[in-house]
Amino acid sequence: MELKEYELGELLPYEQPSAYIVETTDYNDSYKTPVLTAGKSFILGYTNETEGIFDKLPVIIFDDFTTATQYVNFKFKVKSSAMKILNINIELVLPKYIFYRMQIIHIEHSTHKRYWIQQYSKLKVAIPPLPEQERIVDRIEELFSELDKAVETLQTTKQQLAVYRQAVLKEVFESFKRKSIPERHIDDICDCIVDCPHSTPKWVEEGKLCLRTTNFRKGFLDLSKPNYVSDSTFESRIVRLRPLPGDVLYSREGAILGIACIIPKGLEVCLGQRMMLLRTGTDVNNRFLMHYLNSPYLNSVITENIGGSASPHINVGDIKKFLIPVPDINEQNQAVQIIESRLSVCESIEQIVDTALVQADAMRQSILKQAFEGGVNP
């Protein structure tokens, strides 16, 4: 089979996006025209603007700084000039073929510069005849379709696990309500309740650990992406109270409002923003409180408090007034044991699912690499 070598710039003549930049970011889902970025978010919103709409389709959009790409076969506008619109020379190459081919090109792009003209457009690729391109694309999409079905099943499993988690919490805490266990205000069962400092910390590359709500998961802290502050910033943020292992943390603002977790043993931290700390008294199991804060009942209370707010948040004063059933400490301990034994099974399954999802992403790359043997010539 004869292969011909072309520079990407020959196959994909670029166009600057200036004529298609949206004039206002007043997006609304009821509007017709999507506003695109080449990054993962892809569709930023929808505009009702009728001028400057790109319609020479299909096309590839290329982020000039990150080298991310998206295949587009619908009319659109763009957010900024930080991209190239790559038209496709269909006399030489099929649109889907060259798009898939680009997915296995990896160039170091840590330097803040524009990459299309300087590097990507000059790369040479070996291109087969159009019928062979069509065969390769068909096979890729056949395999991708099978992979998509598997990923959909995995995602459904994750959703079912989330529902199961909530069902476990609902069952345990509703049992106390059925028993008419006395309820107390959260303020009454805690020795300390403090809000976070109302200032944005100055981040540093190394130093003391400062938590963000992005670290919060229901029941635990995810520190795979830690954030640090200087010693002096750390000290200024613990003036009111030094967080201790066992303290309950609660996100009270933003997209992940209503998530409770606990500071684990051996961890020294200060609080970032949009969170609060609750330290239970001796007659309350701290994990009992954490699970209650994560329960469907508390989630519904929060929903009632915030209504349809565009910037959801819950005040510390309101949280202090939340009621919680407080059985004796032995019953609390038993409840925690029941909850965590069931959730541990759930977590084990979720880890398997997450691993499989990562493997699915790797499989996509493997499919593409096998489809385009021969590599890229610089």
Wavefront OBJ file of the C-alpha trace (Angstrom):
o trace
v 0.000 0.000 0.000
v 1.431 3.361 -1.029
v 1.756 5.978 1.692
v 2.352 9.645 0.949
v 3.911 12.000 3.455
v 2.418 15.410 4.148
v 2.951 18.150 6.685
v -0.074 18.652 8.924
v -0.262 22.217 7.661
v -0.938 20.882 4.144
v -3.704 18.609 5.374
v -5.172 21.131 7.810
v -4.947 24.733 6.590
v -5.671 26.888 9.597
v -7.966 29.827 10.097
v -7.796 32.410 12.866
v -10.987 32.430 14.974
v -11.217 36.223 15.349
v -14.327 36.554 13.176
v -16.197 33.975 15.270
v -15.491 35.188 18.826
v -18.618 35.651 20.917
v -19.316 39.259 21.919
v -20.973 38.501 25.247
v -20.782 35.583 27.671
v -24.404 35.959 28.683
v -25.042 32.286 27.921
v -28.367 30.513 28.201
v -29.223 26.873 27.485
v -32.312 27.991 25.581
v -30.139 29.764 23.001
v -29.235 28.039 19.760
v -25.523 28.428 19.023
v -22.858 26.683 21.142
v -19.728 28.571 22.194
v -16.708 26.268 22.061
v -13.271 25.784 23.534
v -10.844 23.097 22.396
v -10.311 21.990 26.001
v -12.174 19.328 27.986
v -15.146 21.564 28.771
v -15.737 21.899 24.975
v -19.174 23.610 25.067
v -18.935 26.626 27.371
v -22.538 27.688 26.864
v -25.020 28.835 24.248
v -25.435 32.265 22.665
v -28.260 33.961 20.788
v -25.846 35.908 18.572
v -26.553 35.430 14.883
v -23.453 37.006 13.316
v -20.003 35.436 13.012
v -21.084 31.802 13.221
v -18.651 29.233 11.821
v -20.403 26.857 9.406
v -17.727 25.304 7.123
v -18.043 21.811 8.549
v -16.677 19.423 9.661
v -13.640 21.058 11.240
v -11.056 20.512 13.969
v -10.438 23.137 16.642
v -6.960 23.225 18.166
v -6.017 24.890 21.464
v -2.903 26.817 20.551
v -1.479 26.658 24.076
v -2.417 23.180 25.362
v -2.599 21.398 21.931
v -6.010 19.911 22.864
v -8.289 19.158 19.910
v -11.989 18.699 19.262
v -13.813 17.408 16.179
v -16.794 19.640 15.357
v -19.597 18.932 12.896
v -22.099 21.613 14.003
v -22.230 25.413 13.692
v -20.530 27.319 16.490
v -18.868 30.431 17.877
v -15.708 30.539 20.005
v -14.759 32.055 23.353
v -11.326 33.458 22.512
v -8.538 33.671 19.973
v -6.422 31.073 21.830
v -7.146 28.432 19.206
v -6.771 27.626 15.558
v -9.660 26.459 13.393
v -8.242 23.677 11.237
v -10.032 23.244 7.929
v -9.610 19.818 6.329
v -8.186 19.195 2.871
v -10.710 16.498 1.942
v -8.944 15.769 -1.352
v -6.115 14.235 0.650
v -7.579 13.098 3.929
v -10.852 12.095 5.577
v -11.877 14.404 8.449
v -12.237 11.645 11.066
v -9.012 9.958 9.929
v -6.828 13.015 10.486
v -8.586 13.844 13.751
v -7.923 10.359 15.143
v -4.384 10.514 13.789
v -3.727 13.705 15.748
v -4.716 12.028 19.002
v -1.490 10.019 19.110
v 0.743 13.055 18.546
v 2.233 14.135 21.851
v 4.516 17.160 21.995
v 5.796 18.744 25.195
v 3.655 21.864 25.685
v 4.628 23.171 29.113
v 6.041 26.395 27.637
v 3.449 29.129 27.233
v 3.545 29.667 23.495
v 1.422 29.044 20.408
v 2.124 25.584 19.035
v 0.301 25.185 15.736
v 2.454 27.354 13.473
v 5.739 26.736 15.292
v 5.533 22.956 15.651
v 2.374 21.035 14.834
v 1.830 22.319 11.300
v 5.378 21.216 10.359
v 4.987 17.610 11.545
v 4.993 15.060 8.738
v 2.525 12.190 8.680
v 2.261 9.232 6.311
v -1.212 9.094 4.759
v -2.707 6.057 2.960
v -5.209 6.269 0.074
v -8.742 7.399 0.916
v -10.309 3.882 0.805
v -7.758 2.649 3.365
v -8.415 5.699 5.532
v -12.118 4.853 5.459
v -11.416 1.257 6.495
v -9.260 2.397 9.414
v -11.844 4.926 10.607
v -14.627 2.322 10.451
v -12.576 -0.116 12.539
v -11.636 2.535 15.108
v -15.243 3.587 15.542
v -16.397 -0.017 15.800
v -13.943 -0.612 18.655
v -14.730 2.744 20.261
v -18.440 1.891 20.197
v -17.795 -1.333 22.116
v -15.597 0.557 24.574
v -18.243 3.264 25.032
v -20.815 0.614 25.975
v -18.439 -0.798 28.595
v -17.730 2.695 29.990
v -21.467 3.427 30.122
v -21.990 0.271 32.187
v -19.183 1.309 34.552
v -20.622 4.806 34.937
v -24.039 3.332 35.674
v -22.443 1.150 38.345
v -20.898 4.252 39.942
v -24.289 5.951 39.995
v -25.858 2.887 41.592
v -23.123 2.825 44.243
v -23.842 6.476 45.061
v -27.530 5.648 45.465
v -26.625 2.673 47.667
v -24.443 4.865 49.905
v -27.337 7.220 50.489
v -29.708 4.313 51.115
v -27.393 2.955 53.829
v -27.303 6.318 55.623
v -31.030 6.847 55.194
v -31.887 3.449 56.678
v -29.694 3.896 59.763
v -30.770 7.428 60.661
v -34.453 6.866 59.909
v -34.366 3.943 62.355
v -33.525 6.427 65.135
v -36.388 8.669 64.077
v -38.768 5.693 64.183
v -37.570 4.958 67.715
v -38.236 8.593 68.649
v -34.656 9.046 69.806
v -34.338 12.582 71.283
v -32.912 15.162 68.885
v -30.463 17.893 69.811
v -29.076 20.909 67.996
v -25.671 20.291 66.457
v -24.398 23.280 68.433
v -25.273 21.447 71.665
v -23.323 18.276 70.870
v -20.101 19.996 69.817
v -17.400 21.468 72.033
v -16.283 23.761 69.204
v -17.710 24.946 65.905
v -15.609 27.400 63.907
v -15.827 28.848 60.449
v -12.843 29.080 58.124
v -10.905 32.353 57.757
v -12.655 34.616 55.260
v -9.597 35.258 53.142
v -7.889 33.524 50.243
v -4.595 31.991 51.377
v -1.406 32.666 49.439
v -0.363 29.333 47.989
v 3.241 28.139 47.897
v 4.898 25.106 46.298
v 6.081 23.648 49.619
v 5.054 24.299 53.195
v 2.192 23.461 55.538
v -0.917 21.695 54.294
v -3.969 23.883 53.735
v -7.249 22.197 52.834
v -9.583 23.140 50.017
v -13.116 21.874 49.515
v -11.854 20.140 46.359
v -10.114 17.759 48.793
v -13.463 16.816 50.363
v -15.072 13.463 49.678
v -17.972 12.038 51.643
v -16.249 10.365 54.572
v -12.612 11.154 53.793
v -10.070 13.687 52.558
v -8.556 13.187 49.118
v -5.037 14.613 49.310
v -3.832 13.396 45.918
v -3.585 17.090 44.952
v -2.366 18.853 48.120
v -2.060 22.607 48.524
v 0.453 24.383 50.728
v 0.903 27.681 52.565
v 3.877 29.230 54.362
v 4.441 28.751 58.111
v 3.307 32.315 58.824
v 0.115 31.915 56.766
v -0.550 28.590 58.498
v -0.215 30.158 61.950
v -2.505 33.049 61.014
v -5.206 30.627 59.862
v -5.264 28.594 63.091
v -5.495 31.539 65.497
v -9.131 30.813 66.359
v -8.665 27.056 66.658
v -5.968 24.575 65.693
v -7.587 21.729 63.697
v -6.927 18.308 65.216
v -7.205 14.725 63.957
v -10.786 13.581 64.499
v -12.335 16.984 63.822
v -15.250 16.927 61.395
v -14.956 19.198 58.343
v -17.978 20.386 56.398
v -18.166 22.191 53.057
v -20.765 24.914 53.323
v -20.514 26.764 50.027
v -20.117 26.278 46.299
v -20.564 23.373 43.923
v -19.681 20.705 46.513
v -21.712 22.143 49.384
v -22.808 19.629 52.016
v -19.874 17.207 52.180
v -18.506 16.051 55.526
v -15.201 14.312 56.209
v -12.756 13.857 59.089
v -9.153 14.915 59.629
v -7.206 11.632 59.843
v -4.564 10.753 62.416
v -1.128 12.288 62.009
v -2.282 15.154 59.774
v -1.538 18.790 60.580
v -3.694 21.163 58.532
v -5.250 24.586 58.406
v -8.537 25.509 56.757
v -8.889 27.100 53.364
v -12.186 28.703 52.382
v -15.857 27.661 52.192
v -15.633 25.163 55.040
v -16.177 24.830 58.750
v -14.901 22.643 61.559
v -16.961 20.771 64.166
v -15.376 19.152 67.244
v -17.725 16.772 69.043
v -18.062 16.361 72.789
v -17.328 13.136 74.639
v -20.895 11.834 74.365
v -20.963 11.941 70.546
v -19.010 9.756 68.139
v -17.391 12.107 65.622
v -17.976 9.638 62.778
v -21.658 9.419 63.750
v -21.912 13.184 63.229
v -19.976 13.014 59.948
v -22.257 10.336 58.502
v -25.324 12.267 59.617
v -24.071 15.394 57.849
v -23.677 13.294 54.689
v -27.130 11.711 54.997
v -30.065 12.296 52.618
v -32.036 13.952 55.410
v -29.407 16.654 55.939
v -29.044 17.055 52.180
v -32.768 17.797 51.943
v -32.550 20.301 54.811
v -29.738 22.115 53.009
v -31.705 22.155 49.757
v -34.612 23.784 51.581
v -32.288 26.390 53.111
v -30.508 27.414 49.916
v -33.535 27.294 47.607
v -32.599 27.994 43.994
v -29.591 30.158 44.783
v -27.119 30.666 41.944
v -24.336 30.775 44.554
v -25.351 28.036 47.013
v -24.132 28.363 50.592
v -25.309 27.604 54.092
v -24.570 29.827 57.088
v -22.722 28.525 60.143
v -25.574 29.747 62.339
v -28.066 27.627 60.417
v -25.847 24.550 60.641
v -25.607 24.960 64.406
v -29.409 24.771 64.564
v -29.679 21.534 62.588
v -31.230 18.748 64.662
v -29.580 15.362 65.023
v -30.901 12.238 66.797
v -28.519 11.418 69.652
v -28.865 7.878 71.032
v -26.470 6.717 73.744
v -22.821 6.367 72.757
v -23.032 2.564 72.434
v -25.833 2.829 69.867
v -23.875 5.513 68.020
v -20.837 3.238 67.878
v -22.951 0.349 66.596
v -24.527 2.585 63.951
v -21.103 3.716 62.758
v -19.930 0.107 62.570
v -22.968 -0.892 60.481
v -22.587 2.080 58.139
v -18.868 1.643 57.589
v -18.973 -2.111 57.113
v -21.521 -1.641 54.314
v -19.766 1.349 52.782
v -16.410 -0.462 52.788
v -17.872 -3.041 50.378
v -19.152 -0.169 48.270
v -15.710 1.494 48.273
v -14.006 -1.735 47.183
v -16.336 -2.033 44.200
v -15.868 1.642 43.371
v -12.076 1.246 43.314
v -12.442 -1.613 40.842
v -14.745 0.513 38.679
v -12.383 3.519 38.784
v -9.455 1.318 37.788
v -11.467 -0.051 34.882
v -12.355 3.488 33.737
v -8.678 4.459 33.733
v -7.908 1.312 31.758
v -10.641 2.264 29.271
v -8.896 5.576 28.602
v -5.615 3.739 28.081
v -7.402 1.302 25.753
v -8.540 4.206 23.545
v -4.959 5.300 23.081
v -3.930 1.691 22.408
v -6.590 1.345 19.700
v -5.391 4.525 18.007
v -1.722 3.576 18.196
v -2.402 0.181 16.653
v -4.445 1.821 13.895
v -1.662 4.234 12.960
v 1.537 2.215 13.059
v 4.531 4.081 11.701
v 4.574 7.042 14.032
v 5.110 10.727 13.367
v 8.208 12.135 11.693
v 9.376 15.450 13.156
l 1 2 3 4 5 6 7 8 9 10 11 12 13 14 15 16 17 18 19 20 21 22 23 24 25 26 27 28 29 30 31 32 33 34 35 36 37 38 39 40 41 42 43 44 45 46 47 48 49 50 51 52 53 54 55 56 57 58 59 60 61 62 63 64 65 66 67 68 69 70 71 72 73 74 75 76 77 78 79 80 81 82 83 84 85 86 87 88 89 90 91 92 93 94 95 96 97 98 99 100 101 102 103 104 105 106 107 108 109 110 111 112 113 114 115 116 117 118 119 120 121 122 123 124 125 126 127 128 129 130 131 132 133 134 135 136 137 138 139 140 141 142 143 144 145 146 147 148 149 150 151 152 153 154 155 156 157 158 159 160 161 162 163 164 165 166 167 168 169 170 171 172 173 174 175 176 177 178 179 180 181 182 183 184 185 186 187 188 189 190 191 192 193 194 195 196 197 198 199 200 201 202 203 204 205 206 207 208 209 210 211 212 213 214 215 216 217 218 219 220 221 222 223 224 225 226 227 228 229 230 231 232 233 234 235 236 237 238 239 240 241 242 243 244 245 246 247 248 249 250 251 252 253 254 255 256 257 258 259 260 261 262 263 264 265 266 267 268 269 270 271 272 273 274 275 276 277 278 279 280 281 282 283 284 285 286 287 288 289 290 291 292 293 294 295 296 297 298 299 300 301 302 303 304 305 306 307 308 309 310 311 312 313 314 315 316 317 318 319 320 321 322 323 324 325 326 327 328 329 330 331 332 333 334 335 336 337 338 339 340 341 342 343 344 345 346 347 348 349 350 351 352 353 354 355 356 357 358 359 360 361 362 363 364 365 366 367 368 369 370 371 372 373 374 375 376 377 378
